[in-house]
Amino acid sequence: MPSAILLISCEVGQEEEVADTLCHLQGVEYVALVYGVYDLAIRLIAGSMEELESLIIKKVRSISGVRSTITLIISRECPTAVRSIDK
């Protein structure tokens, strides 16, 4: 299934509202508020590339408070590995 990671810049003060909206959007698998150049990092999954494109362009980018996005289409993933952090 096609998937992507989006890095999102929000209007100042709109980060949590945008994150809450994304959390309820079908196709959004993961939402994280982050520090740095971008405000949010999300993961999307769809049934086809056309659905993924529609989700990005018509749904995510149209959310009030979203200023800009960077889209990273995932081409291949490594098997999930559990890593622990020694304290």
Z-matrix of the N, CA and C atoms (Angstrom, degrees):
N
C 1 1.453
C 2 1.527 1 109.09
N 3 1.312 2 117.43 1 134.04
C 4 1.456 3 120.71 2 179.28
C 5 1.528 4 111.14 3 -63.18
N 6 1.325 5 115.38 4 139.95
C 7 1.460 6 119.88 5 177.69
C 8 1.520 7 109.13 6 -145.32
N 9 1.320 8 114.71 7 163.35
C 10 1.462 9 120.67 8 -177.99
C 11 1.517 10 109.84 9 -151.16
N 12 1.313 11 114.50 10 156.67
C 13 1.458 12 121.85 11 170.12
C 14 1.522 13 105.75 12 -110.58
N 15 1.316 14 116.35 13 131.49
C 16 1.461 15 121.04 14 176.87
C 17 1.516 16 109.16 15 -115.12
N 18 1.320 17 115.56 16 134.98
C 19 1.458 18 122.67 17 171.77
C 20 1.519 19 105.65 18 -103.59
N 21 1.316 20 116.53 19 126.05
C 22 1.460 21 121.11 20 -170.98
C 23 1.522 22 111.00 21 -121.25
N 24 1.336 23 115.60 22 132.10
C 25 1.463 24 122.11 23 170.02
C 26 1.521 25 107.05 24 -101.41
N 27 1.323 26 115.96 25 133.33
C 28 1.462 27 121.48 26 -178.18
C 29 1.525 28 110.49 27 -111.94
N 30 1.319 29 114.98 28 160.46
C 31 1.456 30 119.71 29 170.68
C 32 1.524 31 107.34 30 -63.83
N 33 1.320 32 117.08 31 148.00
C 34 1.464 33 121.85 32 -177.41
C 35 1.531 34 110.26 33 -55.79
N 36 1.329 35 115.34 34 128.39
C 37 1.456 36 121.75 35 178.37
C 38 1.515 37 115.07 36 84.36
N 39 1.340 38 117.91 37 -1.34
C 40 1.466 39 121.69 38 -177.28
C 41 1.525 40 113.46 39 -102.28
N 42 1.330 41 118.02 40 2.01
C 43 1.461 42 122.24 41 -172.38
C 44 1.532 43 112.78 42 -57.48
N 45 1.321 44 117.11 43 -50.18
C 46 1.468 45 119.83 44 -176.23
C 47 1.518 46 112.14 45 -69.71
N 48 1.319 47 117.34 46 -36.56
C 49 1.462 48 120.94 47 177.98
C 50 1.530 49 110.49 48 -64.81
N 51 1.324 50 116.86 49 -43.58
C 52 1.467 51 120.76 50 177.48
C 53 1.525 52 109.90 51 -63.80
N 54 1.331 53 117.45 52 -43.29
C 55 1.468 54 121.46 53 179.14
C 56 1.523 55 110.75 54 -60.06
N 57 1.332 56 117.40 55 -44.01
C 58 1.469 57 120.82 56 179.08
C 59 1.526 58 111.22 57 -61.77
N 60 1.322 59 116.93 58 -41.95
C 61 1.469 60 120.83 59 178.06
C 62 1.522 61 110.32 60 -62.43
N 63 1.326 62 117.04 61 -44.62
C 64 1.468 63 121.45 62 -179.83
C 65 1.522 64 111.93 63 -63.11
N 66 1.326 65 117.20 64 -36.18
C 67 1.470 66 121.22 65 -178.88
C 68 1.525 67 112.19 66 -61.19
N 69 1.325 68 117.32 67 -23.59
C 70 1.462 69 121.38 68 -178.45
C 71 1.527 70 113.21 69 -103.23
N 72 1.312 71 117.21 70 7.05
C 73 1.462 72 121.68 71 -177.61
C 74 1.524 73 110.25 72 -92.49
N 75 1.327 74 116.63 73 126.14
C 76 1.465 75 120.88 74 179.18
C 77 1.523 76 109.80 75 -62.20
N 78 1.331 77 116.00 76 132.44
C 79 1.454 78 121.80 77 -178.96
C 80 1.517 79 112.89 78 102.72
N 81 1.333 80 116.70 79 -13.00
C 82 1.466 81 120.80 80 177.05
C 83 1.522 82 107.42 81 -89.16
N 84 1.312 83 115.74 82 117.67
C 85 1.462 84 121.81 83 -175.48
C 86 1.525 85 112.22 84 -95.27
N 87 1.337 86 117.54 85 -25.97
C 88 1.461 87 121.56 86 -172.75
C 89 1.521 88 108.98 87 -156.83
N 90 1.327 89 116.63 88 137.42
C 91 1.463 90 121.98 89 176.65
C 92 1.523 91 108.39 90 -133.93
N 93 1.329 92 117.12 91 129.19
C 94 1.467 93 121.33 92 177.10
C 95 1.523 94 109.48 93 -133.14
N 96 1.327 95 116.38 94 131.86
C 97 1.457 96 121.08 95 169.47
C 98 1.517 97 106.45 96 -82.10
N 99 1.335 98 116.83 97 130.03
C 100 1.466 99 121.14 98 -174.37
C 101 1.530 100 110.45 99 -129.08
N 102 1.331 101 115.69 100 161.05
C 103 1.458 102 122.37 101 174.99
C 104 1.523 103 108.77 102 -100.79
N 105 1.314 104 116.23 103 150.50
C 106 1.454 105 120.40 104 177.36
C 107 1.519 106 110.94 105 125.81
N 108 1.308 107 115.97 106 -151.13
C 109 1.463 108 122.07 107 -178.15
C 110 1.527 109 111.10 108 -64.55
N 111 1.325 110 117.16 109 -34.48
C 112 1.461 111 122.37 110 -179.33
C 113 1.518 112 109.92 111 -107.65
N 114 1.319 113 116.23 112 159.68
C 115 1.462 114 122.21 113 -177.59
C 116 1.520 115 112.86 114 -101.08
N 117 1.336 116 117.07 115 -30.59
C 118 1.457 117 122.12 116 -177.69
C 119 1.521 118 110.29 117 -135.99
N 120 1.317 119 115.74 118 148.51
C 121 1.465 120 122.46 119 170.32
C 122 1.521 121 105.47 120 -126.92
N 123 1.331 122 116.36 121 126.47
C 124 1.463 123 119.61 122 -178.93
C 125 1.525 124 109.96 123 -130.37
N 126 1.328 125 114.82 124 158.26
C 127 1.461 126 120.54 125 174.72
C 128 1.521 127 107.52 126 -119.84
N 129 1.326 128 115.53 127 132.08
C 130 1.460 129 122.64 128 179.62
C 131 1.515 130 109.72 129 -115.44
N 132 1.323 131 116.01 130 149.52
C 133 1.462 132 121.20 131 174.43
C 134 1.525 133 107.80 132 -139.67
N 135 1.342 134 116.17 133 141.69
C 136 1.465 135 120.84 134 -178.02
C 137 1.525 136 109.64 135 -144.29
N 138 1.320 137 115.50 136 167.71
C 139 1.455 138 121.24 137 -178.75
C 140 1.518 139 114.10 138 -77.00
N 141 1.338 140 116.78 139 -22.15
C 142 1.465 141 121.40 140 -179.98
C 143 1.524 142 108.83 141 -153.51
N 144 1.321 143 116.14 142 166.70
C 145 1.466 144 120.24 143 177.35
C 146 1.531 145 110.79 144 -62.92
N 147 1.330 146 116.67 145 -35.23
C 148 1.459 147 120.22 146 178.59
C 149 1.524 148 110.73 147 -64.24
N 150 1.339 149 116.62 148 -42.33
C 151 1.465 150 120.62 149 177.69
C 152 1.523 151 110.86 150 -65.62
N 153 1.324 152 116.86 151 -39.68
C 154 1.464 153 121.12 152 178.79
C 155 1.529 154 109.99 153 -63.33
N 156 1.322 155 116.41 154 -45.05
C 157 1.461 156 121.14 155 178.34
C 158 1.525 157 111.06 156 -59.65
N 159 1.321 158 116.67 157 -44.17
C 160 1.462 159 121.34 158 179.04
C 161 1.523 160 111.36 159 -64.27
N 162 1.325 161 116.62 160 -41.66
C 163 1.462 162 121.42 161 178.67
C 164 1.530 163 110.58 162 -59.89
N 165 1.325 164 116.27 163 -43.85
C 166 1.469 165 120.64 164 -178.85
C 167 1.526 166 110.96 165 -69.23
N 168 1.319 167 116.65 166 -52.41
C 169 1.465 168 121.02 167 -172.17
C 170 1.525 169 112.86 168 -75.96
N 171 1.328 170 117.03 169 -47.09
C 172 1.464 171 119.84 170 -173.49
C 173 1.520 172 114.09 171 -88.08
N 174 1.322 173 117.76 172 -26.78
C 175 1.467 174 119.60 173 -176.42
C 176 1.530 175 111.47 174 -103.14
N 177 1.324 176 117.45 175 -64.04
C 178 1.468 177 120.62 176 -172.84
C 179 1.525 178 111.29 177 -64.14
N 180 1.316 179 117.45 178 -50.90
C 181 1.470 180 120.36 179 -175.38
C 182 1.525 181 112.96 180 -68.68
N 183 1.329 182 117.40 181 -17.17
C 184 1.465 183 119.83 182 -179.60
C 185 1.527 184 113.09 183 -91.34
N 186 1.326 185 117.98 184 -2.61
C 187 1.463 186 120.90 185 179.66
C 188 1.527 187 109.51 186 -68.06
N 189 1.319 188 115.35 187 130.93
C 190 1.459 189 120.43 188 177.89
C 191 1.525 190 109.54 189 -59.93
N 192 1.313 191 117.00 190 130.27
C 193 1.460 192 121.79 191 -179.46
C 194 1.514 193 113.78 192 102.78
N 195 1.343 194 117.42 193 -14.16
C 196 1.466 195 120.71 194 176.47
C 197 1.526 196 107.53 195 -81.31
N 198 1.327 197 116.37 196 120.82
C 199 1.462 198 121.28 197 -179.59
C 200 1.524 199 111.58 198 -91.08
N 201 1.354 200 116.85 199 -47.02
C 202 1.463 201 120.67 200 -179.87
C 203 1.523 202 109.69 201 -157.88
N 204 1.336 203 115.15 202 161.56
C 205 1.463 204 120.69 203 179.23
C 206 1.523 205 110.32 204 -137.07
N 207 1.313 206 114.89 205 152.99
C 208 1.464 207 123.41 206 169.04
C 209 1.522 208 104.84 207 -121.18
N 210 1.329 209 116.97 208 128.64
C 211 1.461 210 121.23 209 -177.65
C 212 1.516 211 110.48 210 -108.84
N 213 1.324 212 115.63 211 129.29
C 214 1.462 213 122.98 212 175.72
C 215 1.525 214 107.23 213 -116.67
N 216 1.332 215 117.37 214 105.10
C 217 1.460 216 121.23 215 177.59
C 218 1.524 217 107.87 216 -75.54
N 219 1.319 218 116.73 217 128.75
C 220 1.464 219 121.20 218 -178.69
C 221 1.523 220 108.87 219 -83.11
N 222 1.333 221 116.69 220 123.16
C 223 1.464 222 120.67 221 -179.39
C 224 1.520 223 112.19 222 -95.62
N 225 1.336 224 116.32 223 -32.44
C 226 1.464 225 120.41 224 -179.44
C 227 1.519 226 107.69 225 -161.09
N 228 1.329 227 116.28 226 148.90
C 229 1.461 228 120.58 227 179.42
C 230 1.518 229 110.48 228 -125.65
N 231 1.313 230 115.91 229 150.58
C 232 1.463 231 121.54 230 173.36
C 233 1.526 232 108.14 231 -81.13
N 234 1.321 233 116.98 232 152.47
C 235 1.467 234 118.68 233 175.18
C 236 1.530 235 109.74 234 -57.81
N 237 1.311 236 115.29 235 146.29
C 238 1.458 237 120.25 236 -179.94
C 239 1.513 238 110.46 237 -61.43
N 240 1.309 239 115.52 238 130.21
C 241 1.465 240 121.31 239 179.12
C 242 1.518 241 108.41 240 -125.84
N 243 1.301 242 116.23 241 137.55
C 244 1.456 243 120.76 242 177.43
C 245 1.518 244 108.13 243 -92.50
N 246 1.300 245 116.04 244 125.80
C 247 1.460 246 120.87 245 179.25
C 248 1.518 247 107.99 246 -122.09
N 249 1.293 248 115.75 247 135.21
C 250 1.458 249 119.01 248 178.05
C 251 1.518 250 109.55 249 -105.82
N 252 1.311 251 114.45 250 153.09
C 253 1.456 252 120.69 251 177.51
C 254 1.518 253 107.03 252 -107.08
N 255 1.325 254 115.70 253 119.58
C 256 1.461 255 119.97 254 178.08
C 257 1.519 256 109.13 255 -75.28
N 258 1.324 257 114.58 256 135.66
C 259 1.473 258 119.11 257 -179.82
C 260 1.496 259 110.51 258 -96.23
